[in-house]
Structures are given as structure tokens and as C-alpha cells.
Amino acid sequence: MKSILFALLPGLLSCSQGADLAVNRLFGVSAEAPVFLSCASASPDQVDFAFSLPVKVGRLNFEPPLAVASITEGERVRVTLHERLAPGERVAADILVEDSRRNTLNVLVPFRARNDRLPGFIITELRTEYSKPKVEFVEIKITSAGNLGALRLFIGSSGMEAPVFEFPPTEVRAGEYVVIHLRTIEEGLVNEAGADLAASKGADALPDARDFWVSGSKKRLRSTDAVFFMDQDGRVLDAVVMSASPDTWGGKTALPEVMDFLSQQGAWAGKSAGFISPADGVASKGATATRTVCRDEAARDTNRAGNWYIAATRGATPGKPNTTRRF
């Protein structure tokens, strides 16, 4: 019997078949051995594991512990749970499988429960510049009630391999403002996923807005950049593109690929069909820690730069309606 332990890094939901084959060769497992392809929540009470070959489950554990109602085996292993998970709840699975040749594969993989109750929302304000203790942030306004669990924030200059932030289960109401602060440099910072909106301390944390914090102190958002949110199916739900110059992406090598992706998704519109250039972004030159990049909240959303402006000096309003004063 040949056996291999494959432990995925935290936050990754799947791995490529090519990477798996490289690991198989490293450990001397035959090419016919099963390869783990992906793990995803199919519904609030079902989890799918995909393999390259039909397999049987030898062992399955979840953390936190979950009771299993049934298991359907094959290339796709579907696990039905006795309970429905909270939207976007984070779970780790430890699964041991065996194929018909008695090759075994042990996979440790995290995933988030399916969330089919995402709220409506729009990106409303961005701070691209840092002035301690005021950190960069992304603000959204909720337009219809739902749950933010598993909603993912991406920042273009960081690439698309992993989100900058992923929401825990969080019930929200229409009209709420949610602020994702992009550094943690103070004490008393709390992710306000519950009913207490005054739980978090720190600069710009308001008692009547919902605050979340990205761990670490490095810079993540720049004046030439793209900000977008994606659901669990890889759909972009809202986006904004910014550029400090109409002629260049400022050396951000990840941005051209991100622009192609946003264009294909119809998440941002350029002057030329199917192409987003630096000139198509919100003109962000002049943005500071107090002059933020703001959406005109009274205007119809067009997915174009015309919806956006730079706020006047001292016009930053994280967690509140945007100022109408312009730079």
C-alpha cells in the first residue's frame, strides 16, 4: 500500500493537479494514485471533495466537529451533514481516502460553508494613503440585508491568488456601512461580526459602523490599484479601478492581468470595449489620508470613473455617508 500526506496551507481551498503530481513523484507514489483536486461547500449542509480517481473514504473528521449524515463516494465525494453551517463559517476537514489499488491519500484542507445569502452592497470610499494612526481602508455600503460570510476582498496590486480579507459569518442590514481597515497597528481592534458595533477601538472605528481589520502592518492599497469583491463562485460583485497617472500602471505588474479579468467580468468599463487602460481608472492623484477616493452615492452606478471623485481635504468619512465636498 502506498500512502501520502498532503497538507494544504491555511486559506487555500484547492490545489492544481500539476502540483499534486510533483508531490506524488517526490514521495514515490505511482501516477495512477489519486490526486486531490478541490474542496468546496455545495450547500449549507453539503461538502464536495474532488479527486482524479474514484475513491472510498477511510476516515473523515471536521474541526469544529460535525456530525455526518451520509457520504457518496467516487471521483466526487459528497458529504452531507446533520446540521446546516452558518453562511461562510470556516471549517477544516481531515479526510483519508483509498482507491481501488489501495493507494491512500490524506488531505487536510480548510473551506468556508456555502453562503447563498450575500447582501447587496457597493464600494463607497477608499483611503489609499497612510498617516499613523489613520490606516488605509475600504468601505462598503449595504443596500439589502444578508450575510457577509465568505465574501472576499481582493486588491489588484496583490494579485488574485488569495484574498486580502475574507468575512466571517456576519448578518447585516440595509443602510449599514462596513469598513475594512487594512492594517492593525493599535490595541483593542475587534472584528465586529456580531451585534455590538462599538466593540472595536482604534482610529476611524465608529460606534455605529461595522469595523473589520486586516492583520499586519504592511501597505496593501495604493493610489494606482484595483479593489474588488468576489463571491464563492468567482463572480465579481463590485469593483473600482484607480490610477494616479493616465499613462501607466506605475510598475504594478499584476494589474494588467487584473484589468483583463475585471473587463471580462463586466465589473469595470473602459473607453475601448474589452480593455481597461490607466486612463479608465479614477484619477487618484492628490489623494491623501484625509482626501479619500469617494463614490457619488447619489449617482447611478455605471462601473466607470465618472461615479468617483477625490474628497476635499479633511473630507474622509469612514463609516459614514461620503462628503459631497470635492478636491
Secondary structure, DSSP 8 states (H G I E B T S, - for coil): --EEEEE--TT--B--HHHHHHHHHHHT--TTS--EEEEEEEETTEEEEEEEEEEEEEEEEEES---EEEEE-EEEEEEEESS---TT-EEEEEEEEE-TT--EEEEEEEEE--------EEEEEEE-S-BTTB--EEEEEE-S-EE-TT-EEEEGGG-SSS-SEE--S-EE-TT-EEEEES---SSS-----SS-TT---STT--TTSEEEE-SSSS----SSEEEEEE-TTS-EEEEEEEES-SS--TT-TTHHHHHHHHHHHTSS--SBTTB--GGGSEE-TT--SSS-EEE-TTS---SSGGGEEEB-TT---TTS-----B-
